[in-house]
Amino acid sequence: MNERLRALLRRREALALLIALLLVAIALLRPTWNRSGALHSFLIVIDITQSMNTRDQRLRGQLHSRLAAAKAAARQTILDLTCGSRVGLMVFSEYRTFVLFAPVEVCNNFTELSNALERIDGRMSWAGASEVAKGVSFALRARQALPERPLLVFFTDGHEAPPLDPRYRTRFEAVADQRQGVLVGVGGDRPMPIPKFGPDGQALGFWHVDEVMHDDPHNLGRGGSVAGETTVHEDGGRVATKRSNEHLSSLREPYLKALAQEAGFSYIRLLEAQQTSSDLRALPPSKVARSPVAIDWLPASGALLLLVVTLLFSLLPRRH
């Protein structure tokens, strides 16, 4: 190889290295690109009552509890939201909701949100009851206290315990925009045994038919002394004692749909995490804004490619 060709190759290698160094310097400056996107503001509520421990959901081919499926769908939603969107977390038990996180930006706080979701379980529950309609009412109060008015996303199977008499249902004030939240139904159609756990989370089998209430307490009146004896209702009427299958649980979808309509919510059913994420992101956004997207990987990739090509050329045999 003559000296002129060698000098030319050396100049090209030096130039490639110089460009690679320049690209690395650009990557270190963390350049961004402003992308227009729909930004959402969600306050995610997770039902942690005992029926949510029922194992009738599948994740990655394995049988899991409704609670695990709800958490997986919530995490997928947070992961898929556009940077700049905001998410808060709440849990529901008895008839109340408790705020874990007020809404925070999802990209900068994904680790914290994901870790908080991972640690949510039934041991956080403070009572054995599950009054879903009252829980929705409490969640609405929490929403009203937040200046940004996030959209409520309430994951629940709709299983009221003790059972709810329609005459004593929670009443919701009429809402003008009909966009207060979304009820996400979790569970299967087939009634399944409800797992029972001790205070420390130890498994104690399943709830049996004689261990749960099968009627609204308002309907019990005076207790009968003989099985099947009628009892006196508070309004003077008489109602027969009865047993049903309240020790089993399934998704109470018709009830949740009716509740959603009354409370100014929409309703979707959790079938798989990715579909639920897509359904939630398809809702009208809180606003449309330009959000920064990191593109430092572009100059870094260009620098790496130049270095690899330069190295390969230097290893090729050269004729003298």
N, C-alpha and C positions, 0 to 999 in steps of 0.2 A: 504494500500500500504506500503510495507516494505521500510526501509530507503535506501537500496541500489538502488531500482528502482527510488525513489524520487531524489536521488543524480544524477542518470544517466540522468533523464529528465531535471534537472536543468542545468547539464553540456551541454546537447544538446541545450537548450534554449539560454544559454550564448554563445555557439559556433555560433548558428544561428545569434544572435544579432551582434557578433563580425564580422562575414562574411558580414552581411548587412552594417555595418559601413565601412568596407573595400571597398565594392562596391560603396557606396556613395562617398567615398574619390576618387576612380578612376573616377567616373562620373564628379566630380568637376574639374578634370584635363582636361576635354574636349578632350578625345581621338578621333582620326580621323583614317580613313582608306583610303588609296589612291586607287581610282578607275579609270581605263582607260575609257575615254569617248571622244566622238566627240565634239569639241568646235567650235561654230559658232561665227561669227562677223557680225552683221546686223546693217544697218542704216535704220530704219523704217520711211517712209514718209507717212503722213496722208493728203489726199486731204480734205481741209476744204471749198471748193467752194460751192455755193448755191445748186447745184443739189444733193450734198451729204446729204442734209437735207430731201430728198425724203424718205417717209416712206413706204418701200416695203420689209423690212427685218424682220425676226422673231428671237427673243431672248427669250428663256424660254417660248415659246408659245405666246408671246406678240409682237405686231407690233412695230417696231422701225425704226429709220432712218438708212441710209447706213453708216453715220458717226459713229453711236453707234455700228453697227455691225463690222466696221473696227477696232474700239478701243477695242472691246471685243476680237477679234481675235488676235490683237497685244498683249494684256495683257496675253492671254492664252499662246501665243508663248513664251513670256518672262518667264512666270511661269514654262513652261515645259523644258526650255533649261538647259543643264548641267551647274553646277557651274563652273566658269572659262570662260564661253561664255560672249560675250560683245554685248551690244545693245546701239545704239544712236537713237534719235528722231528728226524728222523734220516735218514741216507742209508745205503744198503747197497751194498757191493762186495766181491768175493772171497768170503770167508766171514764177514766181520765187519760190524758196524754202528757208525756214529759219530754221537754226539749233537751236533746243532747248537743246539737249544734244549731245555732242560727245560720241562715244561708251564708256560705263562703264561696269564693271563686274556685272552680273545680280543678283547674290545672295546677295552680300553686298549692292547693291543699288536698290533692288526690290521696296522698299517703295517709293523712290524718283521717279523711273520710272513709277510706278503705279499711283502715285499722279499727275505726269505731264500728263500722258495719260488721266486721269479723267477730267482734266481741259481744254483739247483741245476742242474747239467748233467753230462754224462759226463766232462768234464775234471777233475772232482773225484775220479774213480775212482783208486784206488791200486794196482789189479791187474787183470789181464784175466779172471780166473776168475769164476764165478758159481755158488756153492754155496748155493742158496736155503735148504735145510733147516738148514744150519749158521748161516746168517744169521738165521733165525727163532729159533734157539737163543740166539744172541748178543743179539738184541733182547729176549728174555725175561729174560736176565740184567740188562740195563739197566733193564727194567721193575721187577724185583725190588729194585733199588737205590734206587728212588724211593719215598718214603713214601706217596704217594697211590695207588700201583698203577694207573696209567692203563691204559686199554684200548689195546692195540697195533693200529694200522691199517696193514697192510703191503701197499703197492702193488707188484706184481711180475707178470711174465709166466710165471714158473715155469720158465724155461729154464735148466737146469743145464749149466754148461760148465766142465770136461769132463763128459760124461754120467755119470749116477749109476747104479751097479749096485745093485739093491734090497737085496742082501746087506750092503751097507756104508752103508745109510742111517742118518742121525742118529736116535737113539732118544730119545723124550721121556718124562719121568716122568708118571705118571698125575696128573691134576689133578681136584680135587674139584668146583670150581664151573663148569668148562667155559666160562669167560668170560675167557680171557686176551687174546683179540684177534680180529681179523678179517683174513683174507687177501682182498685185492681183486685179482681177475684182470684183467690189462690185455693186450689184443692180439686179433688176429683168428684165425679157424680155419684160414686158408690159409697154408701155409709161405711166408715171404717172405725175400728176401735181407737180410742183416744189414749195415748200413753200417759201413765201416771209417774210423777217424779217426786222425790222427797225434797226437803228444804235445801239440801246440799247438792241436788242434781242427780241423786242416785235413782236408778230405774226401779220402779215398784210394780211393774206389770201394766195393766190397763184398768180404766174405770169400768165398774160393773153397773148393771141396771139399777141396783138398789143403793148406789152411792151418789147419784146425781138427782137434781130436781127435774121433774118432767112437766111442770106447769109454772106459769107466772105466779109469783108469790101473792099477787093481788087476788088471784082466783082461789086461793086455798081456804080462806074463811076459817070456820071452826073445824078443827081436826076431827075426823070421824073415829069412833072407837072400834068399828068393825070394817074389815077390808071391803071396799066398794060402796061404803055408806056415803050418801050425798052430804055435802057440806053447804053451809050458808055463805053466800057471796055478800060482800059489803053493801051492795045495793038492795039486798033483800031477796034476790033470786037464789036459786039452788043450782049447784054445779056438781057433777059426779067426779069423784077422785079417779085418776087414770094413770096408766103407765104408757110410755112411748119409747122411742129409741134415742133419747137425748144423751145416752152414754156412747153413742156412735156419732160420727161427724162426716159431713160432706160439704162441698161448696154450696152455700145457700144463694145461688145466683139470682133467682127471681126476687128474693128479698133485697139483695144488694142493688139490683136494677131499680127497684121501687124507691129505695133509700136515696140513690144517686139522683133520681128525678126530683125528689122532694127537696134535697139539700143544694141543688144547683151544681151537681157534679155530672161528669160523664162516667161511663163504665167501660172497662176492658177486662178481658180474662187473660191471666198469665198462662200461656202455653209453653213458651220457651223464652229465655232471657233476652236473646237478640231481637225477637219479635216485639217483646214488651218495650225494649229500648227504642225500637223504631216507631212504635205507636206513640210513645210519650214525646219523642222528638218531633213527631208530625203535628203535635198540638200547636196552636198559635203561639208564637214566641212572646216573651215579655218586651223585647225590642229587637230591632235589626241594627247591628253595628259593625264597624270595621275593627277586627281584633288582630293583634300581631301574631304571626306564625314564624317560628324559628326556621331559618334556612341556612344555618351554619354548616349543615351537612353537605351542602352543594360545593362550596369551595374546598372543604376538607376531602370530599370524594375526588374532586379534580386533582388535588395535590397528590393523593395516593395513586391515582391512575398514572400521572406523569412519572412518579418515582418508579412504579413497576415497569412502565414501558422503557424508561431510561436504563434500568437494571437489565432488562432482557436484551436490549441492543448491545450493552457492554459485554454481555456473555457470549454473543455470537462470534464464531471464529472469523478472524480477519486475514485476508490474503496479503502477503507481503510482496 
